[in-house]
Amino acid sequence: MLKQEENELVTRVGPGTPMGDTMRRYWMPALLSTELPQPDSDPVRVRLLGEDLIAFRDSSGKPGLIQNNCPHRGASLFFGRNEESGLRCVYHGWKFDTEGNCVDMPNEPAESDFKHKVKATAYPTAEKAGVVWAYMGPAERQPPVPDLEWMRAPAGHAWVSKTYEACNWLQAMEGGLDTSHSSFLHRDLDTEGLANPRARSTAPRLEVLNTEYGYMYASIRHLPEDKQNFVRIYHYVMPFYQLRAGGSHKTLGNTDGHMWVPIDDVTCWTYNFHFSHEGAQAYDQWQYYEHRMGRGLAEDYIPGTYKLKANASNDYGLSRERQRTVNYTGIEGTNTQDFAVQESMGPIYDRTQEHLGSADTAIIQMRRLLLEAVRDVQDGRDPVGSQGQGSRVRPAQMYLPEDANWPETQLKEALVARY
């Protein structure tokens, strides 16, 4: 368990908080590229790390992320006119470019140089892999833009989406890093589901290896009747990435993963990414996969939002008949099942009340790394994983002999990115 002060330290991310300062040393996903579909498209509200911001794409196609309130009299720039390479406040016409420079001040005399003395807070942005990224930390410590393998994938090989989650980012991420829950929360009751190694072996042995980007860990499920182990290798890349093998448990599969990005202390975005190693996938194939996971199609969301229709207000679509006959929870969709239990813990769970076991080894180590990262930033050092480490890793899964040492098997080659 964490002490109360440690729980506060790692969950609070607003401006000026220790964890907030640490998060701001990494590039953050601000929004999907599709939310700014074209040059001069509509501005979009963004709340990130407790800050209210406005995203827009200028006439050249460059994304910008600036403060919500106009520096003049505080009106929201969400209502602004996106025109001619700048966002113009509709209150008095002040106009700002993607760097936050005031480029026009039409309610002041033409000879005035006042506009050169005013600047809006604007954060550096980069666009990559269908995501608009933002760096919100000190300019002199700006790190390289993230470059994981799925971000380098050729067109059609990768897919990214996002879903709103009504709880603190840490308990959402802890759910993702917890491998043993898949034996229960995500179990199907049919014959094929029960044949899954995660249903046949419900108490995996975890082995965690620290790395320069965070850690990798193995979930080792013993299958004595087959005289072999099912080994699944995950990567935790600081501060909020998880990479895991996707696809059938019978193959090496593909890469699935998440980014748990704090909106504020009590809500977060769960970004979902998928990467096909073998080749490009058609749009409808990605859409089918997303829908099966419980997100991704317009019909899964409340219109105009990224909030699931299946949510706390309707018990996430829980069907007790389905729970008796179809799956372990009676809830449809893997992500929806995750949200049901994670949000049920409350906005910020009191970790002084928990009782951790060996199945929680990866969670315990992740918390240690976050606390170390906070200390590093406070002491003037770059936090772990902020300088592009982890760009060459890949998850994998495989059946191995009972006595195999997994780091030295054919898994070793499978764990190296090829793109």
N, C-alpha and C positions, 0 to 999 in steps of 0.2 A: 504494500500500500504506500501511498504518498502521504507526507505530512500536509497539514492544511495549507501552510505557506507555500509548499512546493506545488500543490494543486492549483493554487491561485497563480503561481508564477508561470506555469506552462499553458494555462487555459486563457489568460487575459492577453489580448493582442492589440489593444487600442494604441493610439499615438502616445509615446512616452513610457509605455510599459516595457519591462525587460524582454518579454517574449515578443512584443510588437517590434521593438528595436531589432531583435534577432531576425524575425521574419523579413524585415525590410532590407536585410543584407542578401536576400535571394530574389531572383526574378519571380514574379507572381503572375499566374493566369488572371487577366482582368476580365475578359469576355471572349466568346467565340467570334471568329472572323465573320461568320454569317450574320452576326448581330449588327454589323456595319457593312451592308451588302454592296455598297458602291460609293464612289466619290460623292461628297455632299449629301449623303443620306441622312436620315433623321438622327439627332443626338440620342444617346442612351444613358440612362442613369446607371451608375456603378457604385456599389458600396463594397469597400475592400479594406480589411484590417481596421474596421471602425471608422473609416473616412468616407464621406459622401463626395463622389466625383462624377464627372460627365465625360463620356467617350464620344468622339466624333471622327469621321474620316474626311479629310480635306479634299480640295478639288483635284489634287495630284494623286489621291488614293492613300496618303499617309495617315495612319491612325494617331489620334491624340487623346490624352487623358489629363484633364485639368480639374481644378477645384470646382465644386458645385456653385458656390456663391460668387457672383461678379465682384471684383475688387472695388468697384465704385460704391454701390449702395446695398449690395448683398442679394440682389435678385438671383434666382436660380438660372443658370445658363442652360438648363434643360429646355427652357422655352426659347432658346436662341435660334437665330437664323443661320444655318450652315451654308455659307456662300463665299465664293471667290477666295478660297484658301484660308478661311477663318470662321470662327463662331462669334456671331454678333449678338450681344445682349439686347433684348427687345425693349428694355426699360429706357435706356438713353443712347443706344447705338454703339457702345464701346465694343470693339472687335479684337479677338485674340487668336493667335495662330497656335499650332500644335506645341510650340515651345513655351507658350504662355505669354509671349510678347504682345503688348497692346499695339496693334497696327493701324487702328483708326479710332478717333475720338471726336465724332462729328458735332457734339454739343459744346465743344470748346472752340475758341477762335482759331482760325486757320494758321495764324502765326505762332500759336502756343506749342511749346515742346513738352507739355505735361505728359503726353502719352509715352514718352521715352522714360518717364520716371515711375511708371506703373507696370507691374507684371503679375500675372496670375500664377499660382502654383501649378506646375505641369510636370508630369513624370515621364522619363524616357520610356519609349515603347519599342517593341519589336514584334514582327508578325511572322509566325512560324507554325507549321503543322496544324493549320486551322484555328490557331489561338492568337489573340493579341496579348502579349506579355508586357508587364510593367515592372520597372525597378523603382522602388520607393525609398531607398536608403541614401546615405551620403554619396555625393557625386564622385568623390575621390576614391571610394571603395567599390565602385560599380564593377561587378563580376561579368564573366562571359555569359552570353545568352545560352540557356539550356540547350543541350544537343544530344538527348538520348536517342537510341536507335529508332524508335517509332517516329520521332520528329524528322529523321532523315529519310524516311521511307519514300519510295517512288509513288507517284500518283496512283490512287486506288488501293494501295497496300495497307492504308491506315484509316482509322475513323476516330473521331472524338466527339463527345457530347457532354452535357452537364445537367445536373439535377439539383434543385434546392433541397437542403436538409435542415430541419428545425432543431438543431442541437449544436453544442460546441464542437469545433473541428476535431479536437483530440479524441473524444469518444467515438466519433465517426471513423477516424483513422485506426483507432485501436480495434474496432470491429473488423477492418480490412486486414490488419496484420495478424489477427487471431485465426489460425488455420483449423483448430479443432472444431469450431462451431459449424463448419460446413458438413460435418457428419450428422448434424441434427437439424439446424435451422433450414438448410437447403436440401434436405433429403426428400426424394420422391419415394413413394411406397410401392411402385410397380416393380416387376421382376428386374428390369434393366437398371432401375435406380438402386435396388438392393445389391446388384452385382458390382456397383461402383466401389473401388477400393476404399473410398472415404466412408462408405457405409459399412463395409466389412471390417474395417479396423478403425475404431472410434477414438483411440487414445494414442495419437502420434507421439513419437519421440522427437523433440526439437533440438537441433544443433545450430548455434549462432556463431558466425565468424565475423568479427569486426573488420571493416574495410576503410579506405580513405574517403568513401562517399557516405558511409552509414554502416550497413551490414548486409550480408547474405545469410539466409538461414534455410535449413533443410527440415522438411516435415517427412519423417520416416515412419511409414505404416507397415507393420509386420503382417504378412499374409502366410501363416504357418502351413496352411493346407497346400499352398503353392510353392513352399520353400523359397520364398523370395520377399523382397520389400518393394513397396511403391514409394519412390522418393520424389518429392516435389521441391524444387529450389525457388525461393523467393528472393527479391532484392528490396531493401528499404533504402531509398536514396533521400537523404535529408533535403528539406525538412518534412515533405508531405507526399512523396511518391512511393507507391508500391507497384512492383512488377511481378507478375506471376505467369506461369504457363497456362495457356488457354487451349481450347479444343478438346478432343477426345483424350481420356486418360490412357488410351491404348497407344498413343503416339507422343512424339516430342511436342506436338501441338504448335500453337502460336503464342503471341504475347498479349496478355490482358493486363490492365492496371488501372489505377486511380490516382488522382491528386485531390487531397482534401484541403480546400482553400478557405481560410476564415473570411466570412463576410464581416462579422463582428464577434463578440464573445459568445453569443448564443445561437448563431446560425452559420452555415457554411455552404459552399458549393462542392458537390461531389462531381469531379470531372472523370469521365470514363473513356479510356482509350483502348483500342484494339489494333493489332498489327499482324498481318498475314505474312509469314516468312516465305510461303511458296509462290504467291503471285497476287495480282490485283483481284479484288472482289467487286462484283457488281453492286450498285447502289442498293438494290432491293435486298441483296444478301446481308449487307450491313444493317439495313433497317429491320429485317427479320430478327437478327441477333439481338439488336437493341430492344425490340418489343418483347422478346422472350425473357430478357433480363428485367423487364418491368419499367422501361423508360425508352425514350428516343423517338417515338412516333407522336404526331400531334394529338392523337386520340388518347395518349397516356397522360397528357398534361392539362391542367386548367387553362383554357384559352388565354393567350397573351402572356403566359408565364412559363417558367420551368419548374413549376410545382406540380407534383403528382396528384391526379384525381383521387387515387387511393392514398389516404392520409389519416392522421389521427382522428379527424372529425367523423370518419366512417369506419374506424378500426381497420384501415388499410385493406378493406374488402374481405376481411376474414369470413370464411365459411366453415362452420363446424362440421358440416357434412363432408366438405372437401378435406378437412383435417383428418377425418376418420378414414377416408377412402383414397385420397390422391397424394397428399404430401404432409410433411410433418407439422407444418404451421397452419394450413388452411388458407394461406395467403399466396397469391399468384405473383411471380416475378422475384428474381433473386435480390435486386436492389430494394424492392418494396419490403421484402422480408427483413433485410438489414435495417432499413429505416424504422420499421415497427419496433424492433428491440432497442435500437440506439436512441431513438427519440423517447421511448418509454422510460429511460433513465433520468429524464428531466433535462433542462437546458444545459446545466453543467453538473455532472455527477460528483458527489462527495466521495473522493477516493480513499478517505480515511476509514470508510465503512466496508471496503472490499476485502476479500480473502483470496489471494492469488496462489496458484499452484504451478506445477511444472509445465502445464499446457500454456501458461502465460509468459514463458521465458522471453519471447520476442517482444512483447509489450513492455516488460520490465526493462529490457535493454534499450528500447526506443526512448523511454522516458529518461534514462541516464544520459543518452546522447543529447536530448533536448536541453537538459539541465547543464550539460557541459558546454553546449553551444552558447547558451546565455552567458555563462561565465567567460567564455572566449571573447564574446563581443564586449562585455564590460571591461575586459582586460586589454582591449585594443587589438585582438587577433581576429582573423577571418574564421567564421564558423565552418565546421566540417561540411563538405559537399558543396560549398558555395562557389568554388572556382572551376567548375566543369568536370569534377571527378564523377565517375559513374557512367560516362558517355559510351563506354565500350562493353557494358554488361548486358546479359540476356538471361531470362529465366528458362527453366527446362523441367521436364518431368520424365521419369523412366522407371521401368521395372528392373531391379538389380538383384543379384544373388544375396542371400541372407548375410553372408560374411563380407560383402563388398564394402570398401572404403570409398564413399561416394565422391569426395573431392578428386580422387585419382582414377576414376572410371571414365568411360566415354562421355559422361556428363561434363567433364572438364572442358572438352572442346565445344560442346553444345552451349555452354554458358558465355561464349565470346561472340559479341555482335559481329555481323558480317556486312552491314550497311554503314 
